[in-house]
Amino acid sequence: MPWGNPGEHHDFEPQRHDDGCIEVIGFTMTSLAALQVGGHGERLCQCRQGVLTTSKAIPMQVDGEPCKLAASCIHISLRNQANMVQKTKRRNSMPLLNE
Protein backbone atom coordinates (compact mmCIF):
# COMPACT_ATOMS: atom_id res chain seq x y z
CA MET A 1 0.00 0.00 0.00
CA PRO A 2 2.13 2.90 -1.24
CA TRP A 3 -0.43 5.42 0.16
CA GLY A 4 0.03 4.02 3.67
CA ASN A 5 -2.55 3.14 6.31
CA PRO A 6 -5.76 5.21 6.41
CA GLY A 7 -5.44 6.08 10.11
CA GLU A 8 -1.92 7.56 9.93
CA HIS A 9 -2.81 10.96 8.42
CA HIS A 10 -5.98 12.93 8.99
CA ASP A 11 -5.21 15.44 6.21
CA PHE A 12 -6.16 12.96 3.47
CA GLU A 13 -9.07 10.63 2.80
CA PRO A 14 -8.33 6.87 2.73
CA GLN A 15 -7.57 5.57 -0.75
CA ARG A 16 -10.51 3.93 -2.55
CA HIS A 17 -10.68 2.49 -6.02
CA ASP A 18 -14.14 3.91 -6.78
CA ASP A 19 -13.88 7.56 -5.67
CA GLY A 20 -12.41 8.97 -8.90
CA CYS A 21 -9.43 10.49 -7.07
CA ILE A 22 -5.78 10.24 -8.01
CA GLU A 23 -3.38 9.82 -5.09
CA VAL A 24 -0.10 11.65 -5.73
CA ILE A 25 2.84 10.17 -3.84
CA GLY A 26 6.48 11.29 -3.67
CA PHE A 27 9.31 8.77 -3.35
CA THR A 28 12.98 8.95 -2.54
CA MET A 29 15.27 6.08 -3.53
CA THR A 30 15.07 4.81 0.07
CA SER A 31 11.27 4.94 0.34
CA LEU A 32 10.91 3.31 -3.09
CA ALA A 33 13.07 0.38 -1.91
CA ALA A 34 11.07 0.22 1.36
CA LEU A 35 7.86 -0.52 -0.61
CA GLN A 36 9.01 -4.15 -0.87
CA VAL A 37 8.83 -4.54 2.92
CA GLY A 38 5.64 -2.57 3.62
CA GLY A 39 6.86 1.02 3.50
CA HIS A 40 5.09 3.90 1.77
CA GLY A 41 5.90 7.21 0.10
CA GLU A 42 5.18 10.79 1.13
CA ARG A 43 1.56 11.76 0.51
CA LEU A 44 1.42 14.92 -1.59
CA CYS A 45 -2.23 15.35 -2.57
CA GLN A 46 -5.47 13.77 -3.75
CA CYS A 47 -7.03 15.24 -6.90
CA ARG A 48 -9.43 14.51 -9.75
CA GLN A 49 -7.01 15.65 -12.46
CA GLY A 50 -3.42 16.74 -12.69
CA VAL A 51 -0.84 18.23 -15.03
CA LEU A 52 2.82 17.17 -15.09
CA THR A 53 5.18 19.55 -16.88
CA THR A 54 8.72 18.42 -17.62
CA SER A 55 11.54 20.67 -18.78
CA LYS A 56 13.82 17.91 -20.06
CA ALA A 57 13.58 14.35 -21.38
CA ILE A 58 12.59 11.76 -18.75
CA PRO A 59 12.51 7.96 -18.75
CA MET A 60 9.04 6.48 -18.21
CA GLN A 61 6.82 3.49 -19.02
CA VAL A 62 3.86 3.54 -21.39
CA ASP A 63 1.74 0.37 -21.33
CA GLY A 64 4.62 -1.40 -19.58
CA GLU A 65 7.13 -0.52 -22.32
CA PRO A 66 10.11 1.71 -21.45
CA CYS A 67 10.54 4.91 -23.45
CA LYS A 68 12.20 8.32 -23.17
CA LEU A 69 9.70 11.18 -23.24
CA ALA A 70 10.86 14.57 -24.51
CA ALA A 71 10.05 17.74 -22.52
CA SER A 72 6.26 17.92 -22.46
CA CYS A 73 3.03 18.67 -20.62
CA ILE A 74 1.09 15.57 -19.48
CA HIS A 75 -2.60 15.84 -18.51
CA ILE A 76 -3.87 13.06 -16.21
CA SER A 77 -7.57 12.44 -15.48
CA LEU A 78 -10.05 9.62 -15.05
CA ARG A 79 -11.46 8.55 -18.41
CA ASN A 80 -13.85 5.76 -17.45
CA GLN A 81 -14.28 2.97 -14.94
CA ALA A 82 -15.13 -0.70 -15.32
CA ASN A 83 -17.04 -2.84 -12.85
CA MET A 84 -15.11 -5.81 -11.48
CA VAL A 85 -16.32 -9.17 -10.21
CA GLN A 86 -14.77 -10.65 -7.08
CA LYS A 87 -15.07 -14.19 -5.82
CA THR A 88 -16.44 -14.37 -2.28
CA LYS A 89 -14.10 -15.69 0.39
CA ARG A 90 -14.83 -19.14 1.75
CA ARG A 91 -15.05 -19.35 5.52
CA ASN A 92 -13.05 -22.14 7.16
CA SER A 93 -15.64 -22.63 9.92
CA MET A 94 -18.36 -23.72 7.48
CA PRO A 95 -18.35 -27.41 6.41
CA LEU A 96 -17.87 -28.17 2.73
CA LEU A 97 -20.81 -29.70 0.84
CA ASN A 98 -18.67 -32.67 -0.26
CA GLU A 99 -17.79 -33.76 3.26
C-alpha positions, -999 to +999 in steps of 0.1 A: +000+000+000+021+029-012-004+054+002+000+040+037-026+031+063-058+052+064-054+061+101-019+076+099-028+110+084-060+129+090-052+154+062-062+130+035-091+106+028-083+069+027-076+056-007-105+039-025-107+025-060-141+039-068-139+076-057-124+090-089-094+105-071-058+102-080-034+098-051-001+116-057+028+102-038+065+113-037+093+088-034+130+089-025+153+061-035+151+048+001+113+049+003+109+033-031+131+004-019+111+002+014+079-005-006+090-041-009+088-045+029+056-026+036+069+010+035+051+039+018+059+072+001+052+108+011+016+118+005+014+149-016-022+154-026-055+138-037-070+152-069-094+145-097-070+156-125-034+167-127-008+182-150+028+172-151+052+195-169+087+184-176+115+207-188+138+179-201+136+143-214+126+118-187+125+080-188+090+065-182+068+035-190+039+035-214+017+004-213+046-014-196+071-005-223+101+017-215+105+049-234+122+083-232+097+112-232+109+146-245+100+177-225+063+179-225+030+187-206+011+156-195-026+158-185-039+131-162-076+124-155-100+096-150-115+086-184-138+058-174-143+030-149-151-007-153-170-028-129-151-058-115-163-092-102-148-106-071-151-142-058-164-144-023-141-157+004-148-191+018-151-194+055-131-221+072-156-226+099-184-237+075-184-274+064-179-282+027-208-297+008-187-327-003-178-338+033 
